[in-house]
Amino acid sequence: MSDAMTRATLERYAQAWRDGDVTGLLDAYADDVVFHYFGESDLAGDHVGKDAAVGAMLEASTRSTRTLVEIVDLLVGDRLGAIVATERFERDGESADVQRVLLYRVEADQFVECWLYDTDQRLIDRFWAAQGEG
């Protein structure tokens, strides 16, 4: 795969994210995509397959409201690319803006793997804690 194809995949995804286009976002994930979430919450770990990955993403969104503030940059290589974004998290009257790096492995115009890096993992763990935890 060329860096042009990786860039096109990232740009489509970033635009869908900006537009709130859920179908466009979901179409970017291969059926066998793997999400790698870091941290200490019960959502940390590997989520294998589109259903599991999307399920983890939805669960995180039910625990803490997320709003895209800005796509800061796209970083592109031949098979790996990253989106640097700022998201606002809200839960229980607290809010915080967090810069995130979403590193993607791209094959055939779809994401097959994603690593999620947050600038404040402890805050994310607290916001993503199951009710009654944290």
C-alpha positions as CSV (number, residue, x, y, z in Angstrom):
1,M,0.0,0.0,0.0
2,S,1.3,3.5,-0.7
3,D,1.3,6.4,1.6
4,A,-1.2,8.1,-0.8
5,M,-3.7,5.3,-0.1
6,T,-3.0,5.4,3.6
7,R,-3.5,9.2,3.5
8,A,-6.8,8.9,1.6
9,T,-8.1,6.4,4.2
10,L,-7.2,8.6,7.1
11,E,-8.6,11.7,5.4
12,R,-11.9,10.0,4.7
13,Y,-12.1,8.8,8.3
14,A,-11.1,12.3,9.7
15,Q,-13.8,13.9,7.6
16,A,-16.5,11.4,8.7
17,W,-15.5,12.1,12.3
18,R,-15.7,15.9,11.8
19,D,-19.1,15.4,10.1
20,G,-20.5,13.0,12.7
21,D,-21.0,10.5,9.9
22,V,-21.3,7.2,11.9
23,T,-21.7,5.1,8.8
24,G,-18.5,6.6,7.3
25,L,-16.6,5.9,10.6
26,L,-17.8,2.3,10.8
27,D,-17.1,1.6,7.1
28,A,-13.4,2.4,7.8
29,Y,-13.0,-0.6,10.1
30,A,-12.2,-4.1,8.6
31,D,-14.3,-6.9,9.9
32,D,-11.3,-8.3,11.7
33,V,-10.0,-5.0,13.1
34,V,-8.3,-5.0,16.5
35,F,-8.4,-2.1,18.9
36,H,-5.7,-1.8,21.6
37,Y,-6.9,0.3,24.6
38,F,-4.4,1.1,27.3
39,G,-4.8,2.0,30.9
40,E,-6.3,0.4,34.0
41,S,-10.1,0.6,33.3
42,D,-12.0,-2.6,32.5
43,L,-12.1,-1.3,28.8
44,A,-8.3,-1.6,28.6
45,G,-7.0,-4.5,26.5
46,D,-7.5,-5.8,23.0
47,H,-10.9,-5.8,21.3
48,V,-10.7,-8.3,18.4
49,G,-13.2,-8.0,15.5
50,K,-15.4,-5.2,14.4
51,D,-18.3,-6.1,16.8
52,A,-16.0,-6.2,19.8
53,A,-14.1,-3.0,18.8
54,V,-17.2,-1.0,18.2
55,G,-18.8,-2.4,21.3
56,A,-15.9,-1.1,23.4
57,M,-16.1,2.3,21.7
58,L,-19.8,2.5,22.4
59,E,-19.4,1.4,26.0
60,A,-16.7,4.1,26.5
61,S,-19.1,6.7,25.0
62,T,-21.9,5.7,27.4
63,R,-19.6,6.2,30.4
64,S,-18.2,9.5,29.3
65,T,-19.6,11.9,26.7
66,R,-16.9,12.6,24.0
67,T,-17.0,15.5,21.7
68,L,-14.4,16.1,18.9
69,V,-12.8,19.5,19.5
70,E,-10.3,19.4,16.6
71,I,-8.4,17.1,14.3
72,V,-4.9,18.5,14.9
73,D,-2.9,16.6,12.3
74,L,-2.6,13.5,10.2
75,L,0.7,11.6,10.2
76,V,1.1,9.2,7.2
77,G,3.5,6.4,6.2
78,D,3.1,3.5,3.8
79,R,1.0,1.2,6.0
80,L,0.7,3.1,9.3
81,G,-1.0,6.4,9.8
82,A,-2.1,8.4,12.8
83,I,-4.8,11.0,13.6
84,V,-3.9,13.5,16.3
85,A,-7.1,14.8,17.8
86,T,-8.4,16.7,20.8
87,E,-11.6,15.5,22.3
88,R,-13.6,16.9,25.2
89,F,-14.7,14.3,27.8
90,E,-17.5,15.0,30.2
91,R,-18.7,12.9,33.1
92,D,-20.5,13.7,36.4
93,G,-20.1,17.5,36.0
94,E,-16.4,17.3,35.2
95,S,-15.0,18.0,31.7
96,A,-11.5,17.9,30.3
97,D,-9.9,18.3,26.8
98,V,-7.5,15.5,26.0
99,Q,-5.1,15.2,23.1
100,R,-5.1,11.7,21.6
101,V,-3.1,9.9,19.0
102,L,-4.9,7.1,17.2
103,L,-2.4,5.0,15.3
104,Y,-3.9,2.9,12.6
105,R,-2.5,0.0,10.5
106,V,-4.2,0.3,7.1
107,E,-4.8,-2.5,4.6
108,A,-7.0,-2.3,1.5
109,D,-8.4,1.1,2.4
110,Q,-9.6,0.0,5.8
111,F,-8.2,0.0,9.4
112,V,-7.2,-3.4,10.5
113,E,-5.6,-2.3,13.8
114,C,-5.8,0.7,16.1
115,W,-3.7,1.8,19.1
116,L,-5.1,4.6,21.2
117,Y,-2.7,6.8,23.1
118,D,-4.0,9.5,25.4
119,T,-2.0,12.4,26.9
120,D,-3.6,11.8,30.3
121,Q,-4.3,8.1,30.7
122,R,-5.2,8.4,34.4
123,L,-8.0,10.9,33.5
124,I,-9.3,8.6,30.8
125,D,-9.3,5.7,33.2
126,R,-11.3,7.7,35.7
127,F,-13.8,8.9,33.0
128,W,-14.1,5.3,31.6
129,A,-14.4,3.6,35.0
130,A,-17.6,1.5,35.3
131,Q,-20.3,3.0,37.5
132,G,-19.3,2.5,41.2
133,E,-15.5,2.3,40.3
134,G,-12.8,4.9,40.1
